[in-house]
């Protein structure tokens, strides 16, 4: 990427470093927040007087915006310096360091990216190894079979005058159990080989659906437009998940997606979201849709048009996550229970009360997000039936949001087992990640 094309990224980096909101800067230089958002994500070129005005507001020379060091490299090195107090005094000289030692800068950035990828792998694999029900069942099967074989072998070795018929029966059982052990071990090895990737879609219907949605960025382009097809037609043309259970879940998901897309057309909804700073309440009033539907629609927006990823977590009344759309820096555990400090669970205890909370996700480079949460009860069994609660939490990168949440950000983690925070009153079990941070 040409250095001049990174001007928007440099504007965004400098603005965030100064703690200025996007809407405030846009007003100061006489442009709309949505246009500044496009500039900051390098989707509009910028030059002339506008560069000079923005540079003046940010207290920096215009040349540093148009010709500065690559913003991605600067961001990577700044992230690598988090937690190292001795590097604080030199952060202002990152551009100079990159200019004088570009190869060393790229090496440090690559090392930082590799360390981050390894940490994410540890998080996902620890979650899987500790809580994966298929893995637990497979290991139990192997251990049970080994115990049975050992018992029969011990009887045969220690009993010299065993009846020939019983001896034959034991031999037959040994052969059957050995075959069973070999099959179980082969299935377990195959599962572990397939699950070696942190992007593994899994063997359960839910994981199969999650994998299918992740491949599409959770945006189903075929369901957009004035006359979207029926879900079964789209699945037949697309292929979709393979198992019957996963296809049924995909069809239910696409039914809701279709309803949301018809009520909130993509072009109009995206324009409105950019104009209001991704405020769910404003979008709910604009399109006459419930907050949970607005959450789903925001999470389904294509990241390349928004300029950032928007995440979503949904849970049922037990707190079990039933839908996950993670974003970089905000891990959503697949098997284990999530952090009890999430606003999602606060909303679950306060039905129909919308919550907006700033949060800081634990990690080597803690990320700040703005979350919006709501719990909406339903009565699928009728008026006298039990209420069924579902809560949803929208996860917005801080730079997208115009309205700042009240109060200090809530310090949260992904789940206790992989959360490095010390002294947390909500901790359920020791963390395996504490020493890594």
C-alpha positions in Angstrom: 0.0 0.0 0.0 1.3 3.4 -0.9 2.4 5.6 2.0 0.1 8.4 0.9 -2.9 6.1 1.0 -2.4 5.5 4.7 -3.3 9.1 5.6 -6.7 8.1 6.9 -5.1 5.5 9.2 -2.7 8.1 10.5 -5.5 10.5 11.2 -7.4 7.8 13.1 -4.3 6.8 15.1 -3.5 10.4 16.1 -7.1 11.2 17.0 -7.4 8.1 19.3 -4.0 8.9 20.8 -5.3 12.3 21.8 -8.6 10.9 23.1 -10.8 12.9 20.7 -14.1 11.5 19.4 -14.7 11.1 15.7 -17.8 13.4 15.7 -15.9 16.2 17.5 -13.1 16.2 15.0 -15.5 16.1 12.1 -17.4 19.1 13.4 -14.2 21.0 14.0 -13.1 20.7 10.4 -16.6 21.1 8.9 -17.3 17.6 7.5 -19.8 14.9 8.5 -18.8 12.1 10.9 -19.7 9.5 8.2 -17.3 11.2 5.7 -14.5 11.3 8.3 -15.2 7.6 9.1 -14.6 6.8 5.4 -11.4 8.9 5.4 -10.1 7.2 8.5 -10.6 3.8 7.0 -8.8 4.8 3.7 -12.0 4.7 1.6 -11.7 8.3 0.6 -8.6 10.1 -0.5 -7.8 13.4 1.2 -5.6 16.4 0.4 -5.4 20.1 0.2 -7.1 22.3 2.8 -8.8 19.4 4.6 -5.5 17.8 5.4 -4.2 21.1 6.7 -7.3 21.7 8.9 -7.2 18.1 10.3 -3.5 18.3 11.0 -4.0 21.7 12.8 -6.8 20.1 15.0 -4.6 17.1 15.8 -1.5 19.3 16.6 0.7 17.7 14.0 2.4 18.7 10.7 0.4 17.8 7.6 3.5 16.0 6.2 3.3 13.5 9.1 -0.2 12.6 8.0 0.5 12.3 4.3 4.1 10.9 4.4 4.5 9.4 7.9 5.5 5.8 8.6 3.0 3.1 7.7 0.1 3.2 10.2 -0.1 -0.6 10.4 3.5 -0.8 11.4 3.2 1.9 13.9 0.1 0.2 15.4 1.9 -3.1 15.6 5.0 -1.6 17.4 2.8 0.4 19.7 0.9 -2.7 20.7 4.2 -4.6 21.2 5.2 -1.8 23.7 2.1 -2.3 25.9 3.1 -3.4 29.4 6.8 -2.4 28.9 7.2 0.8 31.0 10.8 1.3 29.7 9.5 1.8 26.2 7.0 4.6 27.1 9.5 7.4 26.6 10.3 6.5 23.1 6.8 5.9 21.7 6.8 9.4 20.2 9.8 8.4 18.1 8.3 5.3 16.4 8.2 7.0 13.0 11.9 7.9 13.3 12.7 4.3 14.3 10.8 2.8 11.4 12.4 5.2 9.0 16.0 4.4 10.2 15.6 0.7 10.8 12.7 -0.5 8.6 13.8 -4.2 8.6 14.1 -4.3 12.4 10.7 -2.6 12.6 9.1 -5.2 10.3 10.7 -8.0 12.3 9.4 -6.7 15.6 5.9 -6.2 14.1 6.0 -9.8 12.7 7.0 -11.1 16.1 4.2 -9.2 17.8 1.7 -10.6 15.3 3.0 -14.2 15.9 2.8 -13.8 19.7 -0.7 -12.6 19.4 -1.7 -15.5 17.1 -0.1 -18.0 19.5 -2.0 -16.5 22.5 -5.3 -16.7 20.6 -4.5 -20.4 19.8 -3.7 -21.1 23.5 -7.1 -19.6 24.4 -9.1 -21.5 21.9 -7.3 -24.8 22.4 -7.4 -24.6 26.2 -11.2 -23.9 25.9 -11.6 -26.9 23.7 -9.4 -29.3 25.6 -11.1 -28.5 28.9 -14.7 -28.3 27.9 -15.2 -30.0 24.5 -18.0 -32.7 25.2 -16.9 -34.8 22.2 -13.3 -34.9 23.4 -14.4 -35.8 27.0 -16.6 -38.6 25.7 -13.9 -40.0 23.4 -11.3 -40.0 26.2 -13.8 -41.8 28.5 -14.4 -44.4 25.8 -10.7 -45.1 25.4 -10.1 -45.3 29.1 -13.1 -47.6 29.7 -11.9 -50.0 26.9 -8.3 -50.0 28.2 -9.6 -50.9 31.7 -11.7 -53.8 30.3 -8.8 -55.2 28.3 -6.5 -54.9 31.3 -9.0 -56.7 33.6 -9.5 -59.6 31.1 -5.7 -59.9 30.4 -5.1 -60.0 34.2 -7.6 -62.9 34.7 -6.0 -64.9 31.8 -2.5 -64.3 33.1 -3.2 -65.2 36.8 -5.7 -68.1 36.4 -3.9 -71.2 35.2 -6.8 -73.7 35.5 -9.4 -71.6 33.7 -12.1 -73.6 31.9 -11.5 -73.8 28.2 -14.9 -72.4 27.3 -14.3 -69.4 29.6 -10.8 -69.0 28.1 -12.3 -68.9 24.6 -14.9 -66.4 25.7 -12.2 -64.2 27.2 -10.2 -64.4 24.0 -13.2 -63.4 22.0 -13.9 -60.5 24.3 -10.3 -59.4 24.1 -10.4 -59.3 20.3 -13.7 -57.3 20.3 -12.4 -54.8 22.9 -9.1 -54.4 21.1 -11.0 -53.6 17.8 -13.2 -51.2 19.8 -10.1 -49.5 21.2 -8.4 -49.2 17.8 -11.6 -47.6 16.4 -12.0 -45.2 19.3 -8.3 -44.2 19.1 -8.5 -43.7 15.4 -11.6 -41.5 15.7 -10.0 -39.5 18.5 -6.8 -38.9 16.5 -8.8 -37.9 13.4 -10.8 -35.4 15.5 -7.7 -33.9 17.0 -6.1 -33.6 13.6 -9.2 -31.8 12.2 -9.6 -29.6 15.2 -5.9 -28.4 15.1 -7.0 -25.2 13.6 -8.5 -22.4 15.8 -11.0 -21.9 12.9 -12.2 -25.5 13.1 -16.0 -25.6 12.6 -16.5 -28.5 14.9 -18.7 -31.7 14.9 -21.9 -30.4 16.5 -24.7 -28.8 14.5 -24.1 -25.4 16.3 -20.4 -25.5 15.4 -21.1 -26.5 11.8 -23.5 -23.5 11.5 -20.9 -21.2 13.1 -18.3 -22.3 10.6 -20.6 -21.8 7.6 -21.5 -18.2 8.8 -17.8 -17.4 9.6 -16.8 -18.3 6.1 -19.3 -15.6 4.9 -18.3 -13.0 7.4 -21.8 -13.4 8.9 -23.1 -11.4 6.0 -25.4 -13.4 3.6 -25.3 -11.4 0.4 -27.9 -13.6 -1.2 -30.5 -12.5 1.4 -30.1 -8.8 0.6 -32.3 -7.0 -1.9 -36.0 -6.3 -2.3 -36.9 -9.9 -3.1 -34.6 -12.3 -1.2 -35.1 -16.0 -1.8 -36.7 -18.5 0.6 -34.1 -19.9 3.0 -34.4 -23.4 1.6 -33.7 -22.1 -1.9 -30.6 -20.3 -0.8 -29.3 -23.3 1.1 -29.9 -25.6 -1.9 -28.0 -23.2 -4.2 -25.2 -22.5 -1.7 -24.7 -26.0 -0.3 -24.8 -24.8 3.3 -24.1 -27.0 6.3 -24.2 -30.7 5.6 -25.9 -32.3 8.6 -29.7 -32.3 8.8 -29.7 -30.6 12.2 -27.3 -27.9 11.1 -29.3 -27.2 8.0 -32.5 -26.8 10.1 -30.7 -24.3 12.4 -29.3 -22.5 9.2 -32.9 -22.3 7.8 -34.1 -20.7 11.1 -31.2 -18.3 11.1 -31.9 -17.3 7.5 -35.6 -16.8 8.2 -34.7 -14.2 10.8 -32.0 -12.7 8.5 -34.6 -12.4 5.7 -37.1 -10.6 8.0 -34.4 -8.2 9.2 -33.1 -7.5 5.7 -36.6 -6.7 4.4 -37.4 -4.4 7.4 -33.9 -2.7 7.4 -32.6 -2.7 3.7 -28.8 -2.8 3.6 -28.1 0.5 1.8 -30.5 2.6 3.9 -29.5 0.9 7.2 -25.8 1.3 6.6 -26.2 5.0 5.7 -28.3 5.5 8.9 -25.9 3.6 11.1 -22.9 5.7 9.9 -24.9 8.9 10.4 -26.0 8.1 13.9 -22.7 6.6 15.1 -24.1 3.1 15.3 -26.7 4.0 18.0 -29.1 1.0 18.3 -31.8 3.1 19.8 -31.8 5.6 17.0 -31.8 2.8 14.4 -34.7 1.1 16.2 -36.8 4.3 16.1 -35.8 4.9 12.5 -36.8 1.5 11.1 -39.5 0.5 13.7 -37.6 -2.7 14.7 -36.8 -4.1 18.1 -33.3 -3.6 19.6 -32.4 -7.3 19.3 -33.3 -7.2 15.6 -31.1 -4.0 15.2 -28.3 -5.8 17.0 -28.5 -8.7 14.5 -28.6 -6.4 11.5 -25.6 -4.4 12.7 -23.6 -7.6 13.3 -24.5 -8.7 9.7 -23.1 -5.6 8.1 -20.1 -6.3 5.8 -16.9 -5.3 7.6 -15.4 -3.8 4.5 -18.2 -1.3 4.2 -18.3 -0.4 7.9 -14.5 -0.1 8.2 -14.5 -2.3 11.3 -15.9 -5.6 12.7 -19.0 -5.5 14.8 -19.5 -8.5 17.2 -22.6 -10.1 18.7 -23.2 -12.6 21.6 -26.6 -14.1 22.4 -27.4 -16.2 25.4 -30.4 -18.0 26.7 -31.8 -17.8 30.3 -29.2 -20.2 31.6 -26.4 -17.9 30.4 -25.3 -20.4 27.7 -24.0 -18.7 24.6 -26.3 -19.6 21.7 -24.8 -17.3 19.0 -21.2 -16.0 18.7 -19.8 -13.5 16.3 -16.4 -12.6 17.8 -14.2 -9.6 16.8 -10.5 -9.1 17.1 -9.6 -8.4 20.7 -12.9 -9.8 22.1 -12.8 -13.6 22.5 -16.1 -15.5 22.8 -15.5 -18.9 24.4 -16.9 -21.8 22.5 -17.3 -24.4 25.3 -16.6 -22.9 28.7 -18.7 -20.3 30.6 -18.0 -16.7 29.7 -17.0 -13.9 32.0 -19.8 -13.2 34.5 -18.9 -9.5 34.4 -20.1 -9.2 30.8 -23.0 -6.6 30.4 -24.8 -9.5 28.6 -25.5 -11.2 31.9 -26.3 -7.9 33.6 -29.0 -7.5 31.0 -30.2 -11.0 31.6 -31.1 -10.1 35.2 -32.9 -6.9 34.1 -35.3 -7.8 31.3 -36.3 -5.1 28.8 -33.8 -2.6 30.3 -31.3 -1.5 27.6 -27.7 -1.2 28.8 -24.7 0.7 27.3 -21.4 -0.1 28.9 -17.8 0.6 28.1 -15.6 -2.5 28.6 -11.9 -3.3 28.4 -11.1 -6.8 27.4 -8.1 -8.3 29.2 -5.0 -9.3 27.1 -1.4 -8.3 26.4 -2.8 -5.2 24.7 -6.2 -4.6 26.3 -8.9 -3.5 23.8 -11.7 -1.0 24.6 -15.2 -1.6 23.3 -18.6 -0.2 23.7 -21.3 -2.8 24.4 -25.1 -2.5 24.1 -27.1 -5.2 25.8 -30.8 -6.1 26.1 -32.9 -9.0 27.4 -36.2 -9.7 25.7 -38.5 -12.3 27.3 -40.9 -14.4 25.2 -43.9 -16.5 25.9 -43.8 -19.3 23.2 -46.0 -21.5 25.3 -48.7 -18.9 25.7 -49.7 -16.3 28.3 -49.6 -18.8 31.2 -46.5 -20.6 30.0 -43.0 -20.1 31.4 -41.2 -16.9 30.2 -38.2 -17.7 28.0 -35.5 -15.1 28.2 -32.8 -14.4 25.6 -30.2 -11.6 26.0 -28.0 -10.1 23.3 -24.8 -8.0 23.6 -23.6 -5.9 20.6 -19.8 -5.4 20.6 -18.8 -2.2 19.0 -15.2 -1.0 18.5 -14.7 2.2 20.4 -13.8 4.3 17.3 -17.2 3.6 15.7 -19.3 5.0 18.5 -20.2 8.7 18.9 -22.0 8.5 22.3 -19.6 7.7 25.1 -20.9 5.4 27.8 -21.2 6.8 31.3 -18.8 5.7 34.0 -15.4 4.0 33.9 -15.0 1.0 31.5 -15.7 -2.4 33.1 -12.6 -4.6 33.2 -13.7 -8.0 31.8 -12.2 -11.2 30.3 -13.2 -14.0 28.0 -13.5 -16.8 30.7 -11.8 -17.4 34.0 -9.5 -20.1 32.7 -7.8 -17.8 30.1 -8.3 -14.4 31.8 -5.0 -12.9 33.2 -6.6 -10.4 35.5 -5.6 -10.8 39.1 -7.7 -10.0 42.2 -11.0 -10.4 40.3 -13.9 -10.9 42.7 -15.9 -12.9 40.1 -13.1 -15.5 39.4 -14.3 -19.1 39.4 -11.0 -20.9 38.7 -7.3 -20.2 38.4 -6.1 -18.9 35.1 -3.5 -20.7 32.9 -2.6 -17.4 31.2 -1.6 -15.2 34.3 2.1 -15.8 33.8 2.0 -15.1 30.1 0.9 -11.5 30.8 
